[in-house]
Amino acid sequence: MPTVSAQGKSIQCEVGANLRQVLRANGIDLYNGQAQLINCRGLGTCGTCAVQIVGAVSEANWKDRTRRSLPPHSPDRDLRLACQTEVLGDITIIKYDGFWGQGLQRTW
């Protein structure tokens, strides 16, 4: 079972588990500010669940690539949408500031 490390917690999950669902089910505060109330609930359209991931995850799908190609995101940043990402192995998650998680300062 892969281990997801985020916000000081280590969480075990199944291979192929949806990263957004794993984080939310374990009390990880994935969204910044008002994005907690205003987000697409995992559809891949808002971009507010953007995180940096170190470790083995699925390839970015078209929803992930498309949303991150639009402002305020940049396709050049090493971010992924948690709602469109499957956990394949042990990973570490880094969340940045900004409404969409697009900032440069780490929040956790």
TORDO-276964 format. One record per residue: residue number from 1; residue in one letter; x, y negated, z negated of N, C-alpha, C in turn. Coordinates in nm, 3 decimals, decimal comma, padded with zeros to 5 digits. Layout:
N
     k   r    n.east   n.north      n.up   ca.east   ca.north     ca.up    c.east   c.north      c.up
   NUM   a         X         Y         Z         X          Y         Z         X         Y         Z
...
This chain:
108
     k   r    n.east   n.north      n.up   ca.east   ca.north     ca.up    c.east   c.north      c.up
     1   m    00,084    00,119    00,000    00,000     00,000    00,000    00,088   -00,125    00,000
     2   p    00,061   -00,217    00,090    00,138    -00,342    00,092    00,111   -00,428   -00,031
     3   t    00,208   -00,511   -00,063    00,195    -00,607   -00,170    00,193   -00,747   -00,111
     4   v    00,094   -00,826   -00,149    00,082    -00,965   -00,108    00,123   -01,051   -00,227
     5   s    00,225   -01,133   -00,209    00,272    -01,223   -00,315    00,228   -01,364   -00,280
     6   a    00,148   -01,424   -00,369    00,096    -01,558   -00,345    00,060   -01,624   -00,476
     7   q    00,090   -01,751   -00,488    00,054    -01,832   -00,604    00,095   -01,766   -00,735
     8   g    00,211   -01,701   -00,735    00,263    -01,637   -00,855    00,202   -01,502   -00,886
     9   k    00,116   -01,451   -00,799    00,053    -01,321   -00,820    00,104   -01,220   -00,719
    10   s    00,102   -01,093   -00,758    00,132    -00,982   -00,667    00,008   -00,896   -00,658
    11   i   -00,040   -00,877   -00,535   -00,167    -00,808   -00,512   -00,144   -00,692   -00,417
    12   q   -00,196   -00,577   -00,451   -00,188    -00,461   -00,362   -00,314   -00,459   -00,275
    13   c   -00,298   -00,420   -00,148   -00,412    -00,410   -00,059   -00,388   -00,298    00,042
    14   e   -00,490   -00,265    00,117   -00,481    -00,163    00,220   -00,407   -00,220    00,342
    15   v   -00,340   -00,135    00,417   -00,282    -00,175    00,545   -00,397   -00,215    00,637
    16   g   -00,384   -00,330    00,702   -00,488    -00,378    00,792   -00,591   -00,467    00,725
    17   a   -00,576   -00,491    00,594   -00,671    -00,577    00,523   -00,661   -00,720    00,575
    18   n   -00,775   -00,790    00,576   -00,779    -00,930    00,617   -00,718   -01,015    00,507
    19   l   -00,619   -01,097    00,541   -00,545    -01,175    00,441   -00,636   -01,272    00,366
    20   r   -00,724   -01,342    00,433   -00,815    -01,436    00,365   -00,899   -01,363    00,261
    21   q   -00,954   -01,250    00,298   -01,038    -01,174    00,206   -00,959   -01,125    00,086
    22   v   -00,836   -01,080    00,108   -00,752    -01,032   -00,003   -00,723   -01,147   -00,099
    23   l   -00,685   -01,262   -00,047   -00,651    -01,376   -00,132   -00,772   -01,424   -00,211
    24   r   -00,885   -01,441   -00,146   -01,005    -01,490   -00,214   -01,057   -01,391   -00,317
    25   a   -01,051   -01,263   -00,287   -01,100    -01,161   -00,381   -01,014   -01,155   -00,507
    26   n   -00,893   -01,209   -00,499   -00,802    -01,204   -00,614   -00,778   -01,341   -00,675
    27   g   -00,868   -01,434   -00,651   -00,864    -01,564   -00,718   -00,756   -01,658   -00,670
    28   i   -00,704   -01,637   -00,550   -00,602    -01,727   -00,496   -00,674   -01,846   -00,432
    29   d   -00,634   -01,966   -00,471   -00,694    -02,089   -00,423   -00,635   -02,122   -00,285
    30   l   -00,697   -02,070   -00,180   -00,645    -02,077   -00,044   -00,663   -02,214    00,020
    31   y   -00,763   -02,288   -00,022   -00,797    -02,414    00,043   -00,752   -02,534   -00,039
    32   n   -00,712   -02,641    00,032   -00,670    -02,766   -00,032   -00,788   -02,862   -00,042
    33   g   -00,807   -02,921   -00,158   -00,907    -03,026   -00,177   -01,046   -02,986   -00,132
    34   q   -01,108   -03,076   -00,054   -01,245    -03,056   -00,008   -01,259   -02,941    00,092
    35   a   -01,148   -02,890    00,142   -01,155    -02,775    00,234   -01,214   -02,654    00,162
    36   q   -01,214   -02,655    00,029   -01,278    -02,547   -00,047   -01,428   -02,542   -00,017
    37   l   -01,486   -02,659    00,013   -01,629    -02,668    00,042   -01,658   -02,668    00,192
    38   i   -01,567   -02,727    00,267   -01,589    -02,746    00,411   -01,486   -02,662    00,487
    39   n   -01,522   -02,537    00,515   -01,437    -02,451    00,596   -01,527   -02,358    00,675
    40   c   -01,470   -02,288    00,770   -01,551    -02,207    00,862   -01,585   -02,068    00,807
    41   r   -01,545   -02,040    00,684   -01,577    -01,912    00,618   -01,519   -01,791    00,690
    42   g   -01,402   -01,812    00,754   -01,332    -01,699    00,813   -01,355   -01,678    00,961
    43   l   -01,416   -01,774    01,029   -01,442    -01,759    01,172   -01,322   -01,795    01,260
    44   g   -01,223   -01,862    01,201   -01,104    -01,899    01,277   -01,118   -02,028    01,353
    45   t   -01,216   -02,110    01,319   -01,240    -02,233    01,394   -01,194   -02,361    01,326
    46   c   -01,177   -02,359    01,194   -01,145    -02,485    01,126   -00,995   -02,505    01,103
    47   g   -00,922   -02,401    01,076   -00,778    -02,412    01,055   -00,736   -02,446    00,914
    48   t   -00,830   -02,453    00,819   -00,795    -02,494    00,683   -00,726   -02,384    00,600
    49   c   -00,727   -02,262    00,649   -00,663    -02,152    00,574   -00,521   -02,125    00,624
    50   a   -00,461   -02,223    00,692   -00,326    -02,207    00,746   -00,224   -02,187    00,634
    51   v   -00,141   -02,086    00,649   -00,036    -02,054    00,552    00,089   -02,009    00,628
    52   q    00,201   -02,015    00,560    00,323    -01,957    00,614    00,336   -01,817    00,556
    53   i    00,373   -01,722    00,640    00,380    -01,582    00,597    00,519   -01,528    00,625
    54   v    00,577   -01,466    00,523    00,704    -01,397    00,540    00,677   -01,249    00,520
    55   g    00,696   -01,170    00,624    00,671    -01,027    00,616    00,586   -00,978    00,731
    56   a    00,544   -00,853    00,722    00,478    -00,784    00,833    00,327   -00,809    00,835
    57   v    00,282   -00,879    00,940    00,140    -00,902    00,964    00,110   -00,880    01,112
    58   s   -00,018   -00,876    01,144   -00,061    -00,858    01,282   -00,014   -00,976    01,369
    59   e   -00,008   -00,953    01,499    00,021    -01,060    01,594   -00,093   -01,162    01,590
    60   a   -00,061   -01,286    01,619   -00,164    -01,390    01,623   -00,261   -01,362    01,737
    61   n   -00,391   -01,363    01,707   -00,491    -01,342    01,811   -00,522   -01,476    01,880
    62   w   -00,610   -01,475    01,978   -00,638    -01,596    02,055   -00,702   -01,705    01,970
    63   k   -00,784   -01,668    01,871   -00,845    -01,770    01,785   -00,737   -01,842    01,704
    64   d   -00,646   -01,764    01,647   -00,537    -01,820    01,567   -00,451   -01,912    01,653
    65   r   -00,406   -01,864    01,766   -00,320    -01,944    01,854   -00,390   -02,070    01,903
    66   t   -00,516   -02,057    01,941   -00,590    -02,171    01,994   -00,609   -02,278    01,888
    67   r   -00,655   -02,241    01,769   -00,680    -02,340    01,664   -00,552   -02,409    01,621
    68   r   -00,443   -02,333    01,610   -00,316    -02,394    01,569   -00,248   -02,475    01,679
    69   s   -00,302   -02,470    01,800   -00,248    -02,552    01,908   -00,312   -02,691    01,910
    70   l   -00,415   -02,711    01,828   -00,487    -02,838    01,823   -00,451   -02,918    01,698
    71   p   -00,450   -03,052    01,709   -00,420    -03,136    01,592   -00,519   -03,109    01,479
    72   p   -00,477   -03,122    01,356   -00,346    -03,170    01,314   -00,238   -03,062    01,310
    73   h   -00,272   -02,942    01,353   -00,172    -02,835    01,357   -00,081   -02,853    01,478
    74   s    00,026   -02,778    01,478    00,120    -02,779    01,590    00,161   -02,635    01,617
    75   p    00,159   -02,592    01,741    00,199    -02,454    01,771    00,346   -02,427    01,740
    76   d    00,423   -02,533    01,717    00,565    -02,517    01,685    00,589   -02,479    01,539
    77   r    00,490   -02,502    01,453    00,503    -02,467    01,311    00,486   -02,318    01,291
    78   d    00,555   -02,264    01,193    00,549    -02,122    01,160    00,434   -02,097    01,062
    79   l    00,311   -02,124    01,106    00,193    -02,105    01,023    00,101   -02,004    01,090
    80   r    00,012   -01,947    01,010   -00,090    -01,855    01,059   -00,220   -01,886    00,988
    81   l   -00,332   -01,851    01,050   -00,461    -01,861    00,984   -00,484   -01,733    00,905
    82   a   -00,501   -01,746    00,774   -00,520    -01,629    00,689   -00,643   -01,548    00,732
    83   c   -00,745   -01,617    00,780   -00,870    -01,548    00,818   -00,855   -01,462    00,943
    84   q   -00,750   -01,482    01,019   -00,730    -01,408    01,144   -00,609   -01,315    01,136
    85   t   -00,560   -01,291    01,015   -00,437    -01,216    00,996   -00,461   -01,087    00,918
    86   e   -00,407   -00,978    00,968   -00,413    -00,850    00,899   -00,279   -00,821    00,833
    87   v   -00,284   -00,773    00,711   -00,163    -00,739    00,635   -00,115   -00,602    00,680
    88   l    00,012   -00,594    00,724    00,068    -00,467    00,770    00,177   -00,413    00,677
    89   g    00,233   -00,499    00,594    00,339    -00,459    00,501    00,349   -00,562    00,390
    90   d    00,453   -00,553    00,309    00,474    -00,649    00,201    00,494   -00,789    00,259
    91   i    00,422   -00,887    00,202    00,433    -01,024    00,251    00,436   -01,123    00,136
    92   t    00,492   -01,239    00,165    00,490    -01,353    00,074    00,421   -01,467    00,146
    93   i    00,331   -01,535    00,076    00,251    -01,642    00,133    00,295   -01,775    00,073
    94   i    00,309   -01,876    00,160    00,341    -02,013    00,118    00,232   -02,104    00,171
    95   k    00,176   -02,187    00,082    00,071    -02,282    00,121    00,128   -02,423    00,114
    96   y    00,098   -02,502    00,217    00,142    -02,641    00,224    00,027   -02,736    00,199
    97   d    00,060   -02,861    00,172   -00,041    -02,963    00,144   -00,111   -03,007    00,272
    98   g   -00,203   -03,102    00,258   -00,282    -03,150    00,369   -00,414   -03,075    00,374
    99   f   -00,518   -03,140    00,423   -00,650    -03,079    00,428   -00,647   -02,945    00,499
   100   w   -00,575   -02,936    00,609   -00,568    -02,814    00,688   -00,447   -02,727    00,652
   101   g   -00,375   -02,764    00,547   -00,255    -02,689    00,512   -00,141   -02,715    00,609
   102   q   -00,149   -02,828    00,680   -00,053    -02,861    00,783    00,062   -02,948    00,732
   103   g    00,059   -02,986    00,604    00,160    -03,076    00,551    00,298   -03,012    00,541
   104   l    00,390   -03,087    00,486    00,529    -03,040    00,473    00,567   -03,007    00,329
   105   q    00,483   -03,045    00,233    00,510    -03,017    00,093    00,442   -02,888    00,051
   106   r    00,520   -02,799   -00,012    00,462    -02,674   -00,062    00,369   -02,703   -00,179
   107   t    00,252   -02,640   -00,177    00,163    -02,649   -00,293    00,179   -02,526   -00,380
   108   w    00,215   -02,412   -00,320    00,250    -02,289   -00,390    00,319   -02,196   -00,296
